[in-house]
């Protein structure tokens, strides 16, 4: 999840809107995330369905890994960018209001010194 935010952050800093930054970062990271997840899940399937000696110990672990990877992939690709869009926009609006107040104070000061 942290890597998703680290991928998105440079796009926001470069001046793109939060939504455009999230979409651009999502496009650039979708394939590697899905490929990594799918190879690990596909590699765990034989362990999850095996019936040989010791499978009663390894099968639950493989099922837990498959479930955990599926959930974390959904969180990484959908939930985290959505929350970033929601709360990132709030932070940007707060920064703009603060900057607007500073600019108003600066121009008011300049107007008084010129008069």
Backbone bond lengths (Angstrom), bond angles and torsions (degrees), N, CA, C in turn:
res aa  C-N    CA-C-N  psi(-1)  N-CA   C-N-CA  omega(-1)  CA-C   N-CA-C  phi
1 X - - - 1.438 - - 1.525 110.74 -
2 X 1.308 115.26 -37.21 1.457 118.71 179.95 1.517 109.94 -66.01
3 X 1.351 116.97 -37.87 1.458 119.09 -179.11 1.521 111.32 -64.44
4 X 1.327 117.13 -32.57 1.468 120.67 176.76 1.515 110.50 -61.44
5 X 1.317 116.63 -43.89 1.461 120.36 179.48 1.522 111.27 -69.25
6 X 1.331 117.01 -36.51 1.460 119.69 178.64 1.519 111.39 -68.11
7 X 1.325 117.33 -30.34 1.465 120.93 176.45 1.522 109.93 -73.12
8 X 1.334 118.15 -36.95 1.459 122.50 -176.78 1.518 112.58 -75.50
9 X 1.320 117.45 -35.58 1.458 122.09 -172.68 1.533 114.50 -55.37
10 X 1.349 120.49 -44.61 1.472 118.42 179.83 1.530 113.91 -60.37
11 X 1.329 117.12 -32.07 1.459 119.82 178.87 1.524 110.78 -68.91
12 X 1.334 117.27 -37.52 1.462 120.58 178.28 1.517 110.18 -68.57
13 X 1.330 116.71 -42.83 1.468 120.87 -179.29 1.523 110.80 -64.31
14 X 1.348 117.04 -32.02 1.465 119.99 -178.62 1.524 112.89 -73.26
15 X 1.331 117.54 -3.91 1.457 119.83 174.62 1.510 114.93 109.45
16 X 1.329 118.43 -2.31 1.460 119.89 177.68 1.521 109.77 -73.44
17 X 1.311 115.96 157.32 1.461 119.06 174.16 1.521 108.78 -68.72
18 X 1.311 116.00 162.94 1.467 120.19 -177.75 1.525 110.72 -62.15
19 X 1.321 117.04 -43.30 1.460 120.37 -178.87 1.529 111.45 -63.88
20 X 1.337 117.35 -45.84 1.462 120.28 177.91 1.519 111.61 -63.26
21 X 1.331 117.33 -37.22 1.462 120.93 179.24 1.524 110.77 -65.42
22 X 1.328 116.68 -42.00 1.465 120.15 179.73 1.524 110.85 -66.45
23 X 1.322 117.48 -42.21 1.471 120.70 179.46 1.528 110.62 -65.24
24 X 1.320 117.77 -44.00 1.465 121.35 179.34 1.521 111.19 -63.39
25 X 1.320 117.16 -45.03 1.459 120.76 179.02 1.526 110.62 -66.33
26 X 1.332 116.74 -37.60 1.461 120.07 178.18 1.516 112.04 -63.92
27 X 1.323 116.90 -40.83 1.461 120.20 177.97 1.519 111.86 -63.84
28 X 1.329 116.73 -38.28 1.461 119.55 -177.18 1.525 112.47 -76.21
29 X 1.338 118.61 -23.14 1.460 121.58 -175.94 1.521 114.49 -108.52
30 X 1.325 119.19 -5.78 1.461 121.35 -175.48 1.527 112.06 -62.36
31 X 1.301 117.31 -51.77 1.465 120.79 -176.34 1.526 112.59 -62.56
32 X 1.350 120.19 -49.44 1.465 118.41 179.23 1.529 113.93 -61.18
33 X 1.332 117.23 -38.53 1.467 120.11 179.89 1.525 110.03 -65.61
34 X 1.330 117.50 -46.44 1.463 120.50 -179.59 1.526 111.80 -65.91
35 X 1.321 117.69 -39.78 1.470 119.96 179.85 1.527 111.14 -64.75
36 X 1.314 117.39 -43.84 1.458 120.70 179.43 1.519 110.89 -63.56
37 X 1.313 116.62 -44.56 1.458 120.65 -179.65 1.520 111.35 -64.64
38 X 1.324 116.87 -46.65 1.462 120.21 -177.38 1.523 112.27 -65.31
39 X 1.332 118.63 -39.11 1.463 119.04 179.12 1.522 111.22 -65.65
40 X 1.306 117.34 -38.19 1.463 119.92 178.63 1.525 111.10 -69.64
41 X 1.327 117.44 -43.11 1.469 120.24 178.46 1.522 110.57 -63.84
42 X 1.323 117.14 -45.73 1.465 119.90 179.41 1.525 111.61 -64.28
43 X 1.319 117.52 -32.58 1.463 120.80 176.87 1.518 112.68 -71.37
44 X 1.324 117.77 -25.28 1.473 121.92 -179.67 1.528 112.66 -87.42
45 X 1.308 119.17 -17.33 1.466 121.30 -177.47 1.525 112.52 -59.03
46 X 1.340 120.22 -46.64 1.473 117.84 177.87 1.527 113.23 -58.82
47 X 1.322 117.03 -36.93 1.456 120.03 178.51 1.531 110.85 -68.94
48 X 1.322 117.51 -35.01 1.466 121.36 -177.93 1.523 112.23 -72.03
49 X 1.307 118.13 -33.29 1.468 121.19 -175.88 1.521 113.67 -101.99
50 X 1.315 118.64 0.85 1.462 120.72 -177.68 1.526 110.65 -67.78
51 X 1.334 114.66 152.09 1.463 120.65 -179.87 1.522 111.71 -124.36
52 X 1.297 117.76 10.20 1.465 121.79 -176.84 1.520 112.75 -77.63
53 X 1.331 113.04 -168.91 1.455 120.26 -178.21 1.536 110.12 -65.81
54 X 1.323 117.34 130.56 1.455 122.43 179.53 1.512 114.34 84.58
55 X 1.334 116.87 0.05 1.477 119.19 -177.60 1.521 111.98 -68.53
56 X 1.338 117.37 -25.23 1.460 119.05 179.03 1.522 111.47 -66.36
57 X 1.335 117.29 -18.36 1.463 120.65 177.00 1.534 111.49 -93.64
58 X 1.315 117.58 -39.04 1.460 121.66 -174.30 1.517 113.46 -86.30
59 X 1.314 118.29 -29.77 1.460 121.25 -176.64 1.535 112.95 -61.82
60 X 1.337 120.13 -47.18 1.474 118.51 178.22 1.533 113.09 -62.33
61 X 1.335 116.85 -35.10 1.457 119.19 177.82 1.533 110.67 -64.39
62 X 1.319 116.64 -43.31 1.467 120.27 179.52 1.518 111.16 -64.32
63 X 1.319 117.02 -40.15 1.469 120.36 178.80 1.528 110.32 -64.98
64 X 1.327 116.43 -40.42 1.472 119.79 178.04 1.526 111.40 -65.01
65 X 1.327 117.19 -40.16 1.472 120.75 178.58 1.523 110.49 -64.94
66 X 1.321 117.20 -43.04 1.469 120.98 179.27 1.531 110.22 -62.48
67 X 1.335 117.12 -46.18 1.463 120.36 178.87 1.515 112.32 -64.17
68 X 1.316 116.63 -41.73 1.463 120.67 179.52 1.517 112.38 -64.71
69 X 1.321 116.44 -40.98 1.469 119.61 177.92 1.526 111.58 -66.14
70 X 1.324 116.21 -39.79 1.465 119.26 179.57 1.529 110.45 -63.77
71 X 1.319 116.79 -46.11 1.465 120.24 -179.06 1.526 111.05 -66.52
72 X 1.332 117.25 -44.13 1.466 119.47 -178.36 1.524 111.75 -67.04
73 X 1.323 117.73 -32.03 1.467 120.02 176.78 1.520 110.61 -67.10
74 X 1.331 116.71 -42.44 1.468 119.86 177.59 1.521 110.39 -63.32
75 X 1.331 116.20 -42.69 1.468 119.21 178.12 1.525 111.15 -62.40
76 X 1.321 116.43 -41.98 1.461 120.48 -177.81 1.520 112.47 -67.53
77 X 1.316 117.10 -40.37 1.466 120.29 -174.05 1.527 114.23 -88.57
78 X 1.326 118.18 -23.05 1.465 119.75 -175.30 1.530 112.12 -119.52
79 X 1.329 117.22 -56.18 1.455 120.95 -171.26 1.530 113.05 -68.40
80 X 1.329 117.25 -48.86 1.473 120.34 -176.55 1.534 111.85 -63.77
81 X 1.343 119.95 -47.16 1.475 117.96 176.93 1.530 113.25 -62.21
82 X 1.329 117.13 -34.79 1.461 120.00 178.06 1.527 110.98 -63.97
83 X 1.325 116.16 -47.57 1.472 120.10 178.18 1.528 111.29 -63.85
84 X 1.332 116.49 -35.93 1.462 120.28 177.94 1.524 110.55 -64.23
85 X 1.326 117.04 -40.94 1.469 120.17 177.84 1.520 110.72 -63.97
86 X 1.322 116.48 -42.48 1.465 119.93 -177.56 1.518 110.67 -65.95
87 X 1.337 116.75 -53.75 1.454 120.17 -174.00 1.531 112.94 -83.74
88 X 1.322 118.17 -24.10 1.458 120.68 176.08 1.510 111.58 -67.52
89 X 1.338 116.41 -37.72 1.456 120.58 177.25 1.514 112.22 -64.52
90 X 1.332 116.54 -36.12 1.470 120.97 178.77 1.526 109.81 -64.38
91 X 1.325 116.58 -43.89 1.469 120.57 179.76 1.513 112.53 -64.06
92 X 1.307 117.10 -39.23 1.460 120.74 179.79 1.527 110.34 -68.05
93 X 1.331 116.93 -40.39 1.465 119.96 178.10 1.519 110.64 -63.31
94 X 1.342 116.49 -39.17 1.464 120.21 178.27 1.528 110.48 -64.50
95 X 1.322 117.78 -41.35 1.467 121.11 178.32 1.522 110.86 -64.30
96 X 1.319 117.02 -40.41 1.464 120.05 179.67 1.523 111.62 -64.83
97 X 1.351 117.01 -41.10 1.461 119.98 177.67 1.521 111.20 -62.81
98 X 1.319 116.58 -42.27 1.460 121.63 179.47 1.526 109.91 -63.26
99 X 1.328 116.95 -45.39 1.455 121.24 179.01 1.523 110.73 -63.49
100 X 1.339 116.91 -39.18 1.462 120.90 179.45 1.528 110.83 -63.37
101 X 1.336 116.60 -41.57 1.466 120.28 177.61 1.525 110.90 -64.06
102 X 1.327 117.15 -41.23 1.463 120.59 179.19 1.521 110.80 -64.54
103 X 1.321 116.55 -41.59 1.464 120.20 178.51 1.526 111.35 -65.89
104 X 1.323 116.64 -40.93 1.468 119.74 177.31 1.524 110.69 -60.60
105 X 1.336 116.24 -44.14 1.463 120.32 179.61 1.528 110.69 -64.45
106 X 1.318 117.26 -39.83 1.461 121.58 179.41 1.525 110.83 -64.08
107 X 1.336 117.27 -48.02 1.463 120.53 -178.82 1.521 111.58 -66.76
108 X 1.318 116.64 -35.00 1.467 120.50 176.96 1.527 109.53 -64.72
109 X 1.328 116.81 -40.89 1.462 121.52 178.01 1.531 111.05 -65.34
110 X 1.317 116.64 -41.50 1.470 120.34 179.30 1.525 111.11 -66.87
111 X 1.323 115.96 -36.87 1.460 119.38 178.67 1.527 110.91 -65.08
112 X 1.325 117.48 -38.11 1.464 121.24 179.42 1.523 111.46 -71.45
113 X 1.311 119.10 -36.39 1.471 120.81 -179.35 1.522 111.02 -72.99
114 X 1.335 118.62 -28.69 1.460 121.92 179.84 1.526 111.61 -78.86
115 X 1.285 118.32 -21.31 1.477 120.59 -178.66 1.479 111.95 -90.15
